[in-house]
Amino acid sequence: MATYIHVPDGAPAVPKINVTVDESDFRRGALELMKELRPSWRPFDVQMKFFTDGITNKLLGCYVGAVMQDVVLVRIYGNKTELLVDRENEVKSFRVLHAHNCAPSLYCTFNNGLCYEFLPGTALEPEHIRSPSVSRLIARQLAKYHTIHAHNGWVPQSDMWLKMGKYFDLIPKYFKDPEQNARLLREVPSMQCLRDEVLWLQQSVSVLGSPVVLCHNDLLCKNIIYNEDGDSVKFIDYEYAGYNYQAYDIGNHFNEFAGLNEVDYSHYPERAFQLQWLRSYLEAYKELKGQHSAVTDREVEVLYVQVNRFALASHFFWGLWALIQAKVSTIEFDFLGYAVLRFDQYFKMKAEAADLKLPK
């Protein structure tokens, strides 16, 4: 499916530097990268700061001077994340988005990560994305993503079901830790139950007519950077970017209103908020596609139904993802507990979402 991401002709090439950054001795590897990327920086002047928001990778900022101006971000891939992420596709998505002014510059890749430009601004919290003014900026920026053509004439298809199939093969059947294994057996649905649900999901949402577009696929709060000076937002982290259903990307974002460290699904946006958000999105989407007709109430209602049905698929996807991370990740985070939260919310939402019908 990575072949569908076509990098525009003339997009800057991304060098590959033969360096491996050791998590336990990161400074040495980071300085080797800076010697190539910022040769004027003296090694003893280089300062480094870890960013701790992510739960997939380690992120390190390198800079000189008292003020963080020219910052090179060094992202060190998490343990065995190649099982979950298509790294070639990530680089292609990064380059495509940069070519459309939707992503920072990608400086290089290295053996276990990549380096890119720091975007000034504030990584958002759940209360920020619930703000009407900021949510409108997010809706319009996501519409910009969804109107980018990066398929080089191919008819793009979603690879979500293919990914879920791969994830099923990687789910741990047991854990060595007795307590964790007991939680797995007690709190996580059985494999047969999960397989039945993914089949029902596929049949349920594939008939909704949601177009396949270039999606971010991981639009949580911390992946949205707000720049106060320009009153604008940019999205970061394109590991899961690719062609997917339009409604999935929006439903996934709405699920993230619950937050990550202290998840609270009572913050899932209510219908009135969603309708306002979706109208802003559709206005920008139609404008960017050169469609001059006004957004109708029916178009908003259709998207509302699609989004809330696809929000179920988002819960399911990240539930599977978290089960795998519980087995392979070295990052301190309760991935098993997070998987339980996502599956629980899936089943809580299922009946209400399944009752939603497209307007005639």
Summary of the structure (lengths in Angstrom):
residues: 360
radius of gyration: 20.6
end to end distance: 33.8
largest distance: 67.2
contacts: 1105
relative contact order: 0.14
helix: 49%
strand: 13%
